[in-house]
Amino acid sequence: MPEAMAEMENDKKSSAAEDVFVCDPEAIQIVSRDAENAAIVNLVARLHASEGILLRVRLINRLKMATFWEIGSENNLGVAQKIAPPPVNDVSNFHTGSRMIILFDRNLHPRGPVPPLEEVCGVIPFSESNLRLVRSGIQQDAAVHLADNPESELR
């Protein structure tokens, strides 16, 4: 499999050269499509932690799954700043009360150690245009149709 190995090496070199990842509309749609959970939240508090930043967020609306989380309740969200340079997952511009859309693949933890959110483009500012992008990505998720997914055709 020398050809496959050579192609894999080229891919590694190419991705290493592309250090900067941009959360453009296409990337937001792809992450929204692939994420298990999507939600609109308000920022309650932002704290610095050794591995990044810890956000305390309150659920405003579920966009995809997040059934473990009651609307109006709070959860901790660890955001690893090392996964991508700003502006990707850069939460420094969010202030208490800011509304944001979060995309993630696991349950958030209300107490104790918080695993970091590792999804690139996992935290994006709330705006009508970003919400449209996220909903468009959710609609593209043809692999999973879940009863609590408001965009699912099989509700």
N, C-alpha and C positions, 0 to 999 in steps of 0.2 A: 504494500500500500504506500509506496513512496510518493505517488502523486497526491494522495489525500494528505499525507503528512506535510508535504511542501505547501499545499494550499492552506492547511491549518496554521503553519508558521507564518505565512503571508498575512492571514487574518489577524493573528496576534500582533504582528508588527503594525499593521494598519490601525487596529484599535488602540494600540499604545500611542500612536502618533496623533490620534484624535482624543486628546485629553479633555477637551471641552465638549460637554454635552449640553444641548440647548433644549429646553422644554417648549418646542414649537408646537403648533396645533396638531401636527401628525403624531408627535411623540405623546402628547396628552391623550389623544384618542387611543393610541396603542396601549398605553399604561392603563387607561380606563377599561379597555376591553379585557385586558389580561388580569387585572386586579380582582381578588375575591370580594373585596369590600370597597365601597365608596360612600362618603358621607360629607355633609355640610356641617361644619362646627364653628363655634365661637371660641376664641382664645381667652382663657380665664387667667392663666399665669404662664410666664416663661422663666425658666431657671437654667443656669449653666450647670452642666454635669461634666464629668471627666471625659466621656466619650462623645460629647456633643451637647445638645440642648434638650432639656425636658420641658415639654409643653403640657399644660393642664387644659383640656378642651371639653366643651359642653356640646353634646349632640343636638343639632337643630333639625336635621332631616337625613334619613337614610336614602341613598341613591341606588345602592346595590348591596344586598345582604346586610351585614352589621346587625343581625337579629339579636345578638347577645347584649346589645347596648340599648338601653331605654332612652327615648327622646327626653331631653331635659337633664339627663344625668351626665356626670363628668367622668373622664378617664385620662390616664397619663399616656403621653405619646413621646417616645424618645426619638429624636431626629439626629442621625449620625451625620456630622458635617464632613466626614472624610470620604463619603461615597461619591461626591461630585462637587466641584468648586462652585461658588456662587455664580450666577443667580439660582442654580438648581438646588432645591430644598433649602434655600437661604431664608431662614425665618427671622432674621434680624430686623426686617422691615415690618413685621407684624407686631402690633401693640395690643395690650389688653383690650378685649372687645372686638378685635379684628375677626372678620368672617373669612373662612378658608374652606377649600375642598381638600379632603385627604383621601388617598388611594392606598390600600394596604392589603396584605395577604394573610393576616393572622389576627387573632383577638388582641385587643388592647388589654392591659392589665391595670385594674384600679388601684392596686397596692403592690408594694414590694419592688424588686428589680424590674426594670422595664426594658425589654429588648428593643433595640433601635429600629426605627422605620428605615428600611434599606431600599425601598423602591425609589428609583430615580423619578423625579416629577411626582413624588408622593404627597407633597404639600404645595398647593397652588392657590393663589389669591382667588377669592370668590368674585366673580363678575358674571353677568349674563352670558357673555361670549364664552368664558371658560366653562360655565355650566352647560351650554349647548355642546361644546366639544366633548365634555365628559359623558353627557347623555348619548351623543352620537357613538362614542366608543362602547358604551354599555350595550347599545342596540346591535353593535357588530359582534357581540359575544354570542355567537351562535352555538358554541360548544355547551353552554350551560343555560338552561331556562329555569329559573327558580321562582317559586310562588311569591316570595316577598320582593322580587326585583320589579320595580314599577315599570320598567321598560320591556319586560318579558312579554312575548306574545302568548305564552302559555299560562298566564295568571289564572 
